[in-house]
Amino acid sequence: MKNFRSLFTPDGDFTNDTFRVELLGGKLDEGYIFNRWGNEIKRFDNDNREWDGKTTSGEPVQDGVYTYILFYTPTNKIRETVHGFVTVIR
């Protein structure tokens, strides 16, 4: 799995506006972003790997730190998990 930004600024200036999951060889099975209360904010799959800082209902999230967890399968390997934090600053 390729490293990706852990901070982004979805403020519409076309610079660093999204959080994107990038894989080099393999498939993203599923992934999630949660708020501090454990509520699911975003769901990822292999065809949808980008977050624009909005909830699933289209509302902008508040500035803050969000948790991500990703389940992926590297080429010719078993399923793996990675998790961490992403910061939103507007």
PDB file of N, CA, C and O in Angstrom:
ATOM      1  N   MET A   1       0.847  -1.171   0.000  1.00  0.00           N
ATOM      2  CA  MET A   1       0.000   0.000   0.000  1.00  0.00           C
ATOM      3  C   MET A   1       0.888   1.228   0.000  1.00  0.00           C
ATOM      4  O   MET A   1       1.848   1.316   0.766  1.00  0.00           O
ATOM      5  N   LYS A   2       0.569   2.152  -0.844  1.00  0.00           N
ATOM      6  CA  LYS A   2       1.330   3.389  -0.935  1.00  0.00           C
ATOM      7  C   LYS A   2       0.914   4.341   0.185  1.00  0.00           C
ATOM      8  O   LYS A   2      -0.259   4.403   0.555  1.00  0.00           O
ATOM      9  N   ASN A   3       1.866   5.067   0.710  1.00  0.00           N
ATOM     10  CA  ASN A   3       1.536   6.078   1.709  1.00  0.00           C
ATOM     11  C   ASN A   3       0.711   7.188   1.073  1.00  0.00           C
ATOM     12  O   ASN A   3       0.858   7.475  -0.115  1.00  0.00           O
ATOM     13  N   PHE A   4      -0.135   7.794   1.846  1.00  0.00           N
ATOM     14  CA  PHE A   4      -0.936   8.897   1.347  1.00  0.00           C
ATOM     15  C   PHE A   4      -1.042   9.961   2.418  1.00  0.00           C
ATOM     16  O   PHE A   4      -0.721   9.726   3.583  1.00  0.00           O
ATOM     17  N   ARG A   5      -1.492  11.124   2.012  1.00  0.00           N
ATOM     18  CA  ARG A   5      -1.594  12.250   2.932  1.00  0.00           C
ATOM     19  C   ARG A   5      -2.463  11.912   4.132  1.00  0.00           C
ATOM     20  O   ARG A   5      -3.469  11.215   3.999  1.00  0.00           O
ATOM     21  N   SER A   6      -2.092  12.389   5.265  1.00  0.00           N
ATOM     22  CA  SER A   6      -2.927  12.210   6.441  1.00  0.00           C
ATOM     23  C   SER A   6      -3.549  13.537   6.873  1.00  0.00           C
ATOM     24  O   SER A   6      -4.119  13.641   7.959  1.00  0.00           O
ATOM     25  N   LEU A   7      -3.434  14.542   6.017  1.00  0.00           N
ATOM     26  CA  LEU A   7      -4.051  15.845   6.261  1.00  0.00           C
ATOM     27  C   LEU A   7      -4.503  16.381   4.918  1.00  0.00           C
ATOM     28  O   LEU A   7      -3.754  16.342   3.942  1.00  0.00           O
ATOM     29  N   PHE A   8      -5.743  16.888   4.866  1.00  0.00           N
ATOM     30  CA  PHE A   8      -6.177  17.528   3.644  1.00  0.00           C
ATOM     31  C   PHE A   8      -7.101  18.687   3.967  1.00  0.00           C
ATOM     32  O   PHE A   8      -7.637  18.797   5.070  1.00  0.00           O
ATOM     33  N   THR A   9      -7.271  19.549   2.972  1.00  0.00           N
ATOM     34  CA  THR A   9      -8.008  20.805   3.163  1.00  0.00           C
ATOM     35  C   THR A   9      -9.105  20.922   2.111  1.00  0.00           C
ATOM     36  O   THR A   9      -8.895  21.552   1.075  1.00  0.00           O
ATOM     37  N   PRO A  10     -10.273  20.326   2.358  1.00  0.00           N
ATOM     38  CA  PRO A  10     -11.352  20.352   1.373  1.00  0.00           C
ATOM     39  C   PRO A  10     -12.072  21.700   1.338  1.00  0.00           C
ATOM     40  O   PRO A  10     -13.243  21.803   1.701  1.00  0.00           O
ATOM     41  N   ASP A  11     -11.351  22.728   0.895  1.00  0.00           N
ATOM     42  CA  ASP A  11     -11.901  24.088   0.910  1.00  0.00           C
ATOM     43  C   ASP A  11     -12.229  24.617  -0.486  1.00  0.00           C
ATOM     44  O   ASP A  11     -12.567  25.790  -0.641  1.00  0.00           O
ATOM     45  N   GLY A  12     -12.130  23.751  -1.509  1.00  0.00           N
ATOM     46  CA  GLY A  12     -12.526  24.151  -2.854  1.00  0.00           C
ATOM     47  C   GLY A  12     -11.501  24.935  -3.638  1.00  0.00           C
ATOM     48  O   GLY A  12     -11.830  25.493  -4.685  1.00  0.00           O
ATOM     49  N   ASP A  13     -10.248  24.998  -3.160  1.00  0.00           N
ATOM     50  CA  ASP A  13      -9.238  25.766  -3.882  1.00  0.00           C
ATOM     51  C   ASP A  13      -8.459  24.904  -4.885  1.00  0.00           C
ATOM     52  O   ASP A  13      -7.477  25.361  -5.469  1.00  0.00           O
ATOM     53  N   PHE A  14      -8.904  23.650  -5.083  1.00  0.00           N
ATOM     54  CA  PHE A  14      -8.302  22.703  -6.023  1.00  0.00           C
ATOM     55  C   PHE A  14      -6.879  22.281  -5.648  1.00  0.00           C
ATOM     56  O   PHE A  14      -6.153  21.742  -6.483  1.00  0.00           O
ATOM     57  N   THR A  15      -6.480  22.522  -4.407  1.00  0.00           N
ATOM     58  CA  THR A  15      -5.188  22.079  -3.908  1.00  0.00           C
ATOM     59  C   THR A  15      -5.419  21.267  -2.640  1.00  0.00           C
ATOM     60  O   THR A  15      -5.956  21.780  -1.658  1.00  0.00           O
ATOM     61  N   ASN A  16      -5.010  19.996  -2.663  1.00  0.00           N
ATOM     62  CA  ASN A  16      -5.121  19.148  -1.476  1.00  0.00           C
ATOM     63  C   ASN A  16      -6.559  19.056  -0.970  1.00  0.00           C
ATOM     64  O   ASN A  16      -6.800  19.078   0.237  1.00  0.00           O
ATOM     65  N   ASP A  17      -7.521  18.953  -1.906  1.00  0.00           N
ATOM     66  CA  ASP A  17      -8.942  18.962  -1.550  1.00  0.00           C
ATOM     67  C   ASP A  17      -9.515  17.593  -1.202  1.00  0.00           C
ATOM     68  O   ASP A  17     -10.636  17.515  -0.700  1.00  0.00           O
ATOM     69  N   THR A  18      -8.775  16.507  -1.454  1.00  0.00           N
ATOM     70  CA  THR A  18      -9.317  15.180  -1.181  1.00  0.00           C
ATOM     71  C   THR A  18      -8.297  14.295  -0.482  1.00  0.00           C
ATOM     72  O   THR A  18      -7.088  14.523  -0.539  1.00  0.00           O
ATOM     73  N   PHE A  19      -8.823  13.296   0.166  1.00  0.00           N
ATOM     74  CA  PHE A  19      -8.042  12.210   0.766  1.00  0.00           C
ATOM     75  C   PHE A  19      -8.232  11.025  -0.158  1.00  0.00           C
ATOM     76  O   PHE A  19      -9.362  10.582  -0.364  1.00  0.00           O
ATOM     77  N   ARG A  20      -7.154  10.501  -0.720  1.00  0.00           N
ATOM     78  CA  ARG A  20      -7.247   9.428  -1.712  1.00  0.00           C
ATOM     79  C   ARG A  20      -6.413   8.226  -1.281  1.00  0.00           C
ATOM     80  O   ARG A  20      -5.260   8.362  -0.873  1.00  0.00           O
ATOM     81  N   VAL A  21      -7.020   7.057  -1.383  1.00  0.00           N
ATOM     82  CA  VAL A  21      -6.351   5.797  -1.099  1.00  0.00           C
ATOM     83  C   VAL A  21      -5.738   5.308  -2.404  1.00  0.00           C
ATOM     84  O   VAL A  21      -6.440   5.158  -3.404  1.00  0.00           O
ATOM     85  N   GLU A  22      -4.417   5.055  -2.397  1.00  0.00           N
ATOM     86  CA  GLU A  22      -3.739   4.566  -3.588  1.00  0.00           C
ATOM     87  C   GLU A  22      -3.045   3.253  -3.272  1.00  0.00           C
ATOM     88  O   GLU A  22      -2.329   3.132  -2.279  1.00  0.00           O
ATOM     89  N   LEU A  23      -3.270   2.274  -4.135  1.00  0.00           N
ATOM     90  CA  LEU A  23      -2.641   0.960  -3.991  1.00  0.00           C
ATOM     91  C   LEU A  23      -1.730   0.715  -5.180  1.00  0.00           C
ATOM     92  O   LEU A  23      -2.060   1.065  -6.313  1.00  0.00           O
ATOM     93  N   LEU A  24      -0.594   0.117  -4.912  1.00  0.00           N
ATOM     94  CA  LEU A  24       0.310  -0.303  -5.973  1.00  0.00           C
ATOM     95  C   LEU A  24       0.291  -1.828  -5.986  1.00  0.00           C
ATOM     96  O   LEU A  24       0.986  -2.468  -5.196  1.00  0.00           O
ATOM     97  N   GLY A  25      -0.486  -2.397  -6.864  1.00  0.00           N
ATOM     98  CA  GLY A  25      -0.634  -3.844  -6.917  1.00  0.00           C
ATOM     99  C   GLY A  25      -1.547  -4.332  -5.825  1.00  0.00           C
ATOM    100  O   GLY A  25      -1.193  -4.279  -4.647  1.00  0.00           O
ATOM    101  N   GLY A  26      -2.685  -4.793  -6.186  1.00  0.00           N
ATOM    102  CA  GLY A  26      -3.633  -5.287  -5.200  1.00  0.00           C
ATOM    103  C   GLY A  26      -4.988  -4.652  -5.381  1.00  0.00           C
ATOM    104  O   GLY A  26      -5.215  -3.880  -6.313  1.00  0.00           O
ATOM    105  N   LYS A  27      -5.889  -4.989  -4.475  1.00  0.00           N
ATOM    106  CA  LYS A  27      -7.267  -4.533  -4.564  1.00  0.00           C
ATOM    107  C   LYS A  27      -7.738  -4.041  -3.201  1.00  0.00           C
ATOM    108  O   LYS A  27      -7.510  -4.693  -2.182  1.00  0.00           O
ATOM    109  N   LEU A  28      -8.390  -2.895  -3.194  1.00  0.00           N
ATOM    110  CA  LEU A  28      -9.023  -2.394  -1.981  1.00  0.00           C
ATOM    111  C   LEU A  28     -10.357  -3.107  -1.836  1.00  0.00           C
ATOM    112  O   LEU A  28     -11.256  -2.915  -2.654  1.00  0.00           O
ATOM    113  N   ASP A  29     -10.492  -3.926  -0.804  1.00  0.00           N
ATOM    114  CA  ASP A  29     -11.725  -4.674  -0.593  1.00  0.00           C
ATOM    115  C   ASP A  29     -12.814  -3.780  -0.012  1.00  0.00           C
ATOM    116  O   ASP A  29     -13.942  -3.751  -0.505  1.00  0.00           O
ATOM    117  N   GLU A  30     -12.463  -3.059   1.033  1.00  0.00           N
ATOM    118  CA  GLU A  30     -13.388  -2.125   1.663  1.00  0.00           C
ATOM    119  C   GLU A  30     -12.604  -1.207   2.585  1.00  0.00           C
ATOM    120  O   GLU A  30     -11.493  -1.532   3.005  1.00  0.00           O
ATOM    121  N   GLY A  31     -13.179  -0.083   2.890  1.00  0.00           N
ATOM    122  CA  GLY A  31     -12.539   0.870   3.790  1.00  0.00           C
ATOM    123  C   GLY A  31     -13.572   1.815   4.363  1.00  0.00           C
ATOM    124  O   GLY A  31     -14.655   1.986   3.803  1.00  0.00           O
ATOM    125  N   TYR A  32     -13.231   2.424   5.482  1.00  0.00           N
ATOM    126  CA  TYR A  32     -14.179   3.279   6.185  1.00  0.00           C
ATOM    127  C   TYR A  32     -13.458   4.448   6.825  1.00  0.00           C
ATOM    128  O   TYR A  32     -12.278   4.364   7.167  1.00  0.00           O
ATOM    129  N   ILE A  33     -14.192   5.543   6.979  1.00  0.00           N
ATOM    130  CA  ILE A  33     -13.748   6.675   7.799  1.00  0.00           C
ATOM    131  C   ILE A  33     -14.809   6.864   8.870  1.00  0.00           C
ATOM    132  O   ILE A  33     -16.009   6.863   8.595  1.00  0.00           O
ATOM    133  N   PHE A  34     -14.328   7.030  10.111  1.00  0.00           N
ATOM    134  CA  PHE A  34     -15.216   7.201  11.252  1.00  0.00           C
ATOM    135  C   PHE A  34     -14.917   8.521  11.961  1.00  0.00           C
ATOM    136  O   PHE A  34     -13.779   8.990  11.969  1.00  0.00           O
ATOM    137  N   ASN A  35     -15.952   9.110  12.554  1.00  0.00           N
ATOM    138  CA  ASN A  35     -15.734  10.302  13.368  1.00  0.00           C
ATOM    139  C   ASN A  35     -15.326   9.880  14.780  1.00  0.00           C
ATOM    140  O   ASN A  35     -15.191   8.687  15.052  1.00  0.00           O
ATOM    141  N   ARG A  36     -15.134  10.825  15.661  1.00  0.00           N
ATOM    142  CA  ARG A  36     -14.639  10.531  17.007  1.00  0.00           C
ATOM    143  C   ARG A  36     -15.610   9.707  17.845  1.00  0.00           C
ATOM    144  O   ARG A  36     -15.214   9.123  18.854  1.00  0.00           O
ATOM    145  N   TRP A  37     -16.879   9.655  17.436  1.00  0.00           N
ATOM    146  CA  TRP A  37     -17.876   8.873  18.161  1.00  0.00           C
ATOM    147  C   TRP A  37     -18.084   7.490  17.548  1.00  0.00           C
ATOM    148  O   TRP A  37     -18.936   6.726  18.002  1.00  0.00           O
ATOM    149  N   GLY A  38     -17.299   7.172  16.513  1.00  0.00           N
ATOM    150  CA  GLY A  38     -17.395   5.867  15.888  1.00  0.00           C
ATOM    151  C   GLY A  38     -18.451   5.754  14.810  1.00  0.00           C
ATOM    152  O   GLY A  38     -18.735   4.659  14.325  1.00  0.00           O
ATOM    153  N   ASN A  39     -19.039   6.888  14.429  1.00  0.00           N
ATOM    154  CA  ASN A  39     -20.034   6.871  13.355  1.00  0.00           C
ATOM    155  C   ASN A  39     -19.339   6.816  11.999  1.00  0.00           C
ATOM    156  O   ASN A  39     -18.359   7.524  11.770  1.00  0.00           O
ATOM    157  N   GLU A  40     -19.845   5.977  11.105  1.00  0.00           N
ATOM    158  CA  GLU A  40     -19.279   5.872   9.766  1.00  0.00           C
ATOM    159  C   GLU A  40     -19.589   7.141   8.979  1.00  0.00           C
ATOM    160  O   GLU A  40     -20.744   7.553   8.869  1.00  0.00           O
ATOM    161  N   ILE A  41     -18.532   7.759   8.431  1.00  0.00           N
ATOM    162  CA  ILE A  41     -18.657   8.989   7.659  1.00  0.00           C
ATOM    163  C   ILE A  41     -18.527   8.710   6.169  1.00  0.00           C
ATOM    164  O   ILE A  41     -19.200   9.340   5.354  1.00  0.00           O
ATOM    165  N   LYS A  42     -17.663   7.766   5.816  1.00  0.00           N
ATOM    166  CA  LYS A  42     -17.373   7.465   4.412  1.00  0.00           C
ATOM    167  C   LYS A  42     -17.069   5.995   4.268  1.00  0.00           C
ATOM    168  O   LYS A  42     -16.472   5.384   5.155  1.00  0.00           O
ATOM    169  N   ARG A  43     -17.481   5.421   3.142  1.00  0.00           N
ATOM    170  CA  ARG A  43     -17.184   4.014   2.821  1.00  0.00           C
ATOM    171  C   ARG A  43     -16.418   3.973   1.499  1.00  0.00           C
ATOM    172  O   ARG A  43     -16.818   4.612   0.526  1.00  0.00           O
ATOM    173  N   PHE A  44     -15.328   3.226   1.468  1.00  0.00           N
ATOM    174  CA  PHE A  44     -14.505   3.064   0.267  1.00  0.00           C
ATOM    175  C   PHE A  44     -14.689   1.660  -0.304  1.00  0.00           C
ATOM    176  O   PHE A  44     -15.041   0.724   0.414  1.00  0.00           O
ATOM    177  N   ASP A  45     -14.446   1.532  -1.602  1.00  0.00           N
ATOM    178  CA  ASP A  45     -14.276   0.226  -2.240  1.00  0.00           C
ATOM    179  C   ASP A  45     -13.261   0.411  -3.360  1.00  0.00           C
ATOM    180  O   ASP A  45     -12.701   1.496  -3.516  1.00  0.00           O
ATOM    181  N   ASN A  46     -13.023  -0.626  -4.133  1.00  0.00           N
ATOM    182  CA  ASN A  46     -11.976  -0.546  -5.141  1.00  0.00           C
ATOM    183  C   ASN A  46     -12.268   0.500  -6.216  1.00  0.00           C
ATOM    184  O   ASN A  46     -11.337   1.029  -6.823  1.00  0.00           O
ATOM    185  N   ASP A  47     -13.538   0.807  -6.462  1.00  0.00           N
ATOM    186  CA  ASP A  47     -13.898   1.800  -7.470  1.00  0.00           C
ATOM    187  C   ASP A  47     -14.105   3.197  -6.903  1.00  0.00           C
ATOM    188  O   ASP A  47     -14.215   4.161  -7.659  1.00  0.00           O
ATOM    189  N   ASN A  48     -14.158   3.314  -5.598  1.00  0.00           N
ATOM    190  CA  ASN A  48     -14.433   4.590  -4.933  1.00  0.00           C
ATOM    191  C   ASN A  48     -13.405   4.768  -3.819  1.00  0.00           C
ATOM    192  O   ASN A  48     -13.619   4.321  -2.692  1.00  0.00           O
ATOM    193  N   ARG A  49     -12.287   5.423  -4.140  1.00  0.00           N
ATOM    194  CA  ARG A  49     -11.162   5.529  -3.201  1.00  0.00           C
ATOM    195  C   ARG A  49     -10.879   6.953  -2.747  1.00  0.00           C
ATOM    196  O   ARG A  49      -9.800   7.209  -2.214  1.00  0.00           O
ATOM    197  N   GLU A  50     -11.782   7.866  -2.931  1.00  0.00           N
ATOM    198  CA  GLU A  50     -11.504   9.262  -2.625  1.00  0.00           C
ATOM    199  C   GLU A  50     -12.558   9.814  -1.667  1.00  0.00           C
ATOM    200  O   GLU A  50     -13.740   9.487  -1.771  1.00  0.00           O
ATOM    201  N   TRP A  51     -12.115  10.654  -0.735  1.00  0.00           N
ATOM    202  CA  TRP A  51     -13.019  11.314   0.199  1.00  0.00           C
ATOM    203  C   TRP A  51     -12.859  12.806   0.051  1.00  0.00           C
ATOM    204  O   TRP A  51     -11.742  13.322   0.077  1.00  0.00           O
ATOM    205  N   ASP A  52     -13.978  13.509  -0.106  1.00  0.00           N
ATOM    206  CA  ASP A  52     -13.976  14.954  -0.304  1.00  0.00           C
ATOM    207  C   ASP A  52     -14.282  15.745   0.963  1.00  0.00           C
ATOM    208  O   ASP A  52     -14.516  16.952   0.894  1.00  0.00           O
ATOM    209  N   GLY A  53     -14.283  15.088   2.107  1.00  0.00           N
ATOM    210  CA  GLY A  53     -14.532  15.780   3.368  1.00  0.00           C
ATOM    211  C   GLY A  53     -16.004  15.973   3.671  1.00  0.00           C
ATOM    212  O   GLY A  53     -16.370  16.840   4.464  1.00  0.00           O
ATOM    213  N   LYS A  54     -16.857  15.162   3.039  1.00  0.00           N
ATOM    214  CA  LYS A  54     -18.299  15.238   3.289  1.00  0.00           C
ATOM    215  C   LYS A  54     -18.789  13.901   3.823  1.00  0.00           C
ATOM    216  O   LYS A  54     -18.177  12.858   3.590  1.00  0.00           O
ATOM    217  N   THR A  55     -19.901  13.951   4.540  1.00  0.00           N
ATOM    218  CA  THR A  55     -20.528  12.740   5.040  1.00  0.00           C
ATOM    219  C   THR A  55     -21.213  12.012   3.888  1.00  0.00           C
ATOM    220  O   THR A  55     -21.286  12.525   2.771  1.00  0.00           O
ATOM    221  N   THR A  56     -21.710  10.819   4.172  1.00  0.00           N
ATOM    222  CA  THR A  56     -22.415  10.063   3.134  1.00  0.00           C
ATOM    223  C   THR A  56     -23.674  10.783   2.671  1.00  0.00           C
ATOM    224  O   THR A  56     -24.161  10.528   1.570  1.00  0.00           O
ATOM    225  N   SER A  57     -24.210  11.683   3.499  1.00  0.00           N
ATOM    226  CA  SER A  57     -25.397  12.459   3.102  1.00  0.00           C
ATOM    227  C   SER A  57     -25.026  13.771   2.419  1.00  0.00           C
ATOM    228  O   SER A  57     -25.912  14.544   2.055  1.00  0.00           O
ATOM    229  N   GLY A  58     -23.725  14.037   2.239  1.00  0.00           N
ATOM    230  CA  GLY A  58     -23.288  15.218   1.501  1.00  0.00           C
ATOM    231  C   GLY A  58     -22.991  16.456   2.326  1.00  0.00           C
ATOM    232  O   GLY A  58     -22.700  17.516   1.772  1.00  0.00           O
ATOM    233  N   GLU A  59     -23.060  16.333   3.638  1.00  0.00           N
ATOM    234  CA  GLU A  59     -22.763  17.467   4.518  1.00  0.00           C
ATOM    235  C   GLU A  59     -21.263  17.567   4.779  1.00  0.00           C
ATOM    236  O   GLU A  59     -20.624  16.543   5.020  1.00  0.00           O
ATOM    237  N   PRO A  60     -20.680  18.768   4.740  1.00  0.00           N
ATOM    238  CA  PRO A  60     -19.249  18.911   5.069  1.00  0.00           C
ATOM    239  C   PRO A  60     -19.000  18.536   6.533  1.00  0.00           C
ATOM    240  O   PRO A  60     -19.768  18.906   7.421  1.00  0.00           O
ATOM    241  N   VAL A  61     -17.911  17.794   6.767  1.00  0.00           N
ATOM    242  CA  VAL A  61     -17.557  17.457   8.146  1.00  0.00           C
ATOM    243  C   VAL A  61     -16.851  18.644   8.788  1.00  0.00           C
ATOM    244  O   VAL A  61     -16.348  19.530   8.097  1.00  0.00           O
ATOM    245  N   GLN A  62     -16.820  18.650  10.102  1.00  0.00           N
ATOM    246  CA  GLN A  62     -16.109  19.692  10.841  1.00  0.00           C
ATOM    247  C   GLN A  62     -14.614  19.440  10.774  1.00  0.00           C
ATOM    248  O   GLN A  62     -14.174  18.316  10.535  1.00  0.00           O
ATOM    249  N   ASP A  63     -13.833  20.498  10.988  1.00  0.00           N
ATOM    250  CA  ASP A  63     -12.396  20.317  11.144  1.00  0.00           C
ATOM    251  C   ASP A  63     -12.162  19.314  12.261  1.00  0.00           C
ATOM    252  O   ASP A  63     -12.901  19.284  13.245  1.00  0.00           O
ATOM    253  N   GLY A  64     -11.140  18.503  12.107  1.00  0.00           N
ATOM    254  CA  GLY A  64     -10.838  17.558  13.158  1.00  0.00           C
ATOM    255  C   GLY A  64     -10.106  16.342  12.643  1.00  0.00           C
ATOM    256  O   GLY A  64      -9.699  16.281  11.482  1.00  0.00           O
ATOM    257  N   VAL A  65      -9.944  15.373  13.528  1.00  0.00           N
ATOM    258  CA  VAL A  65      -9.224  14.145  13.223  1.00  0.00           C
ATOM    259  C   VAL A  65     -10.238  13.011  13.077  1.00  0.00           C
ATOM    260  O   VAL A  65     -11.129  12.849  13.911  1.00  0.00           O
ATOM    261  N   TYR A  66     -10.093  12.240  12.019  1.00  0.00           N
ATOM    262  CA  TYR A  66     -10.975  11.127  11.708  1.00  0.00           C
ATOM    263  C   TYR A  66     -10.139   9.855  11.588  1.00  0.00           C
ATOM    264  O   TYR A  66      -8.968   9.904  11.213  1.00  0.00           O
ATOM    265  N   THR A  67     -10.747   8.731  11.905  1.00  0.00           N
ATOM    266  CA  THR A  67     -10.065   7.444  11.849  1.00  0.00           C
ATOM    267  C   THR A  67     -10.408   6.737  10.548  1.00  0.00           C
ATOM    268  O   THR A  67     -11.566   6.725  10.129  1.00  0.00           O
ATOM    269  N   TYR A  68      -9.396   6.145   9.906  1.00  0.00           N
ATOM    270  CA  TYR A  68      -9.674   5.311   8.737  1.00  0.00           C
ATOM    271  C   TYR A  68      -9.210   3.888   9.005  1.00  0.00           C
ATOM    272  O   TYR A  68      -8.256   3.655   9.747  1.00  0.00           O
ATOM    273  N   ILE A  69      -9.907   2.945   8.384  1.00  0.00           N
ATOM    274  CA  ILE A  69      -9.504   1.545   8.393  1.00  0.00           C
ATOM    275  C   ILE A  69      -9.740   1.012   6.989  1.00  0.00           C
ATOM    276  O   ILE A  69     -10.809   1.203   6.409  1.00  0.00           O
ATOM    277  N   LEU A  70      -8.733   0.344   6.456  1.00  0.00           N
ATOM    278  CA  LEU A  70      -8.780  -0.161   5.085  1.00  0.00           C
ATOM    279  C   LEU A  70      -8.446  -1.647   5.079  1.00  0.00           C
ATOM    280  O   LEU A  70      -7.503  -2.082   5.740  1.00  0.00           O
ATOM    281  N   PHE A  71      -9.220  -2.417   4.335  1.00  0.00           N
ATOM    282  CA  PHE A  71      -8.988  -3.844   4.136  1.00  0.00           C
ATOM    283  C   PHE A  71      -8.634  -4.022   2.671  1.00  0.00           C
ATOM    284  O   PHE A  71      -9.414  -3.654   1.793  1.00  0.00           O
ATOM    285  N   TYR A  72      -7.470  -4.581   2.404  1.00  0.00           N
ATOM    286  CA  TYR A  72      -7.032  -4.724   1.018  1.00  0.00           C
ATOM    287  C   TYR A  72      -6.316  -6.053   0.833  1.00  0.00           C
ATOM    288  O   TYR A  72      -5.837  -6.662   1.790  1.00  0.00           O
ATOM    289  N   THR A  73      -6.256  -6.487  -0.418  1.00  0.00           N
ATOM    290  CA  THR A  73      -5.591  -7.737  -0.757  1.00  0.00           C
ATOM    291  C   THR A  73      -4.473  -7.448  -1.744  1.00  0.00           C
ATOM    292  O   THR A  73      -4.745  -7.153  -2.907  1.00  0.00           O
ATOM    293  N   PRO A  74      -3.216  -7.526  -1.305  1.00  0.00           N
ATOM    294  CA  PRO A  74      -2.092  -7.348  -2.225  1.00  0.00           C
ATOM    295  C   PRO A  74      -2.094  -8.472  -3.264  1.00  0.00           C
ATOM    296  O   PRO A  74      -2.622  -9.555  -3.009  1.00  0.00           O
ATOM    297  N   THR A  75      -1.516  -8.220  -4.410  1.00  0.00           N
ATOM    298  CA  THR A  75      -1.438  -9.234  -5.456  1.00  0.00           C
ATOM    299  C   THR A  75      -0.795 -10.507  -4.910  1.00  0.00           C
ATOM    300  O   THR A  75       0.295 -10.469  -4.340  1.00  0.00           O
ATOM    301  N   ASN A  76      -1.487 -11.635  -5.093  1.00  0.00           N
ATOM    302  CA  ASN A  76      -1.001 -12.960  -4.687  1.00  0.00           C
ATOM    303  C   ASN A  76      -0.719 -13.091  -3.195  1.00  0.00           C
ATOM    304  O   ASN A  76       0.179 -13.835  -2.799  1.00  0.00           O
ATOM    305  N   LYS A  77      -1.468 -12.384  -2.370  1.00  0.00           N
ATOM    306  CA  LYS A  77      -1.261 -12.469  -0.923  1.00  0.00           C
ATOM    307  C   LYS A  77      -2.603 -12.546  -0.212  1.00  0.00           C
ATOM    308  O   LYS A  77      -3.658 -12.520  -0.844  1.00  0.00           O
ATOM    309  N   ILE A  78      -2.546 -12.643   1.115  1.00  0.00           N
ATOM    310  CA  ILE A  78      -3.776 -12.690   1.901  1.00  0.00           C
ATOM    311  C   ILE A  78      -4.211 -11.276   2.282  1.00  0.00           C
ATOM    312  O   ILE A  78      -3.417 -10.335   2.250  1.00  0.00           O
ATOM    313  N   ARG A  79      -5.459 -11.150   2.635  1.00  0.00           N
ATOM    314  CA  ARG A  79      -6.050  -9.860   2.984  1.00  0.00           C
ATOM    315  C   ARG A  79      -5.312  -9.224   4.167  1.00  0.00           C
ATOM    316  O   ARG A  79      -4.954  -9.899   5.132  1.00  0.00           O
ATOM    317  N   GLU A  80      -5.096  -7.911   4.066  1.00  0.00           N
ATOM    318  CA  GLU A  80      -4.415  -7.164   5.120  1.00  0.00           C
ATOM    319  C   GLU A  80      -5.267  -5.972   5.544  1.00  0.00           C
ATOM    320  O   GLU A  80      -6.202  -5.575   4.849  1.00  0.00           O
ATOM    321  N   THR A  81      -4.925  -5.419   6.686  1.00  0.00           N
ATOM    322  CA  THR A  81      -5.645  -4.269   7.237  1.00  0.00           C
ATOM    323  C   THR A  81      -4.650  -3.177   7.592  1.00  0.00           C
ATOM    324  O   THR A  81      -3.559  -3.454   8.089  1.00  0.00           O
ATOM    325  N   VAL A  82      -5.031  -1.944   7.335  1.00  0.00           N
ATOM    326  CA  VAL A  82      -4.240  -0.798   7.760  1.00  0.00           C
ATOM    327  C   VAL A  82      -5.210   0.232   8.332  1.00  0.00           C
ATOM    328  O   VAL A  82      -6.320   0.405   7.830  1.00  0.00           O
ATOM    329  N   HIS A  83      -4.775   0.905   9.383  1.00  0.00           N
ATOM    330  CA  HIS A  83      -5.628   1.947   9.960  1.00  0.00           C
ATOM    331  C   HIS A  83      -4.761   3.107  10.420  1.00  0.00           C
ATOM    332  O   HIS A  83      -3.556   2.966  10.630  1.00  0.00           O
ATOM    333  N   GLY A  84      -5.402   4.244  10.568  1.00  0.00           N
ATOM    334  CA  GLY A  84      -4.691   5.430  10.984  1.00  0.00           C
ATOM    335  C   GLY A  84      -5.645   6.597  11.117  1.00  0.00           C
ATOM    336  O   GLY A  84      -6.847   6.418  11.316  1.00  0.00           O
ATOM    337  N   PHE A  85      -5.097   7.787  11.005  1.00  0.00           N
ATOM    338  CA  PHE A  85      -5.880   9.003  11.212  1.00  0.00           C
ATOM    339  C   PHE A  85      -5.681   9.961  10.048  1.00  0.00           C
ATOM    340  O   PHE A  85      -4.615  10.006   9.434  1.00  0.00           O
ATOM    341  N   VAL A  86      -6.712  10.716   9.762  1.00  0.00           N
ATOM    342  CA  VAL A  86      -6.652  11.753   8.754  1.00  0.00           C
ATOM    343  C   VAL A  86      -7.232  13.028   9.364  1.00  0.00           C
ATOM    344  O   VAL A  86      -8.265  12.987  10.032  1.00  0.00           O
ATOM    345  N   THR A  87      -6.573  14.143   9.137  1.00  0.00           N
ATOM    346  CA  THR A  87      -7.001  15.423   9.691  1.00  0.00           C
ATOM    347  C   THR A  87      -7.622  16.270   8.602  1.00  0.00           C
ATOM    348  O   THR A  87      -7.073  16.397   7.508  1.00  0.00           O
ATOM    349  N   VAL A  88      -8.775  16.849   8.908  1.00  0.00           N
ATOM    350  CA  VAL A  88      -9.454  17.764   7.984  1.00  0.00           C
ATOM    351  C   VAL A  88      -9.296  19.185   8.524  1.00  0.00           C
ATOM    352  O   VAL A  88      -9.640  19.474   9.670  1.00  0.00           O
ATOM    353  N   ILE A  89      -8.767  20.064   7.671  1.00  0.00           N
ATOM    354  CA  ILE A  89      -8.643  21.486   7.998  1.00  0.00           C
ATOM    355  C   ILE A  89      -9.237  22.272   6.840  1.00  0.00           C
ATOM    356  O   ILE A  89      -8.816  22.098   5.697  1.00  0.00           O
ATOM    357  N   ARG A  90     -10.177  23.106   7.109  1.00  0.00           N
ATOM    358  CA  ARG A  90     -10.828  23.897   6.040  1.00  0.00           C
ATOM    359  C   ARG A  90     -10.233  25.282   5.979  1.00  0.00           C
ATOM    360  O   ARG A  90     -10.644  26.095   5.150  1.00  0.00           O
TER     361      ARG A  90
END
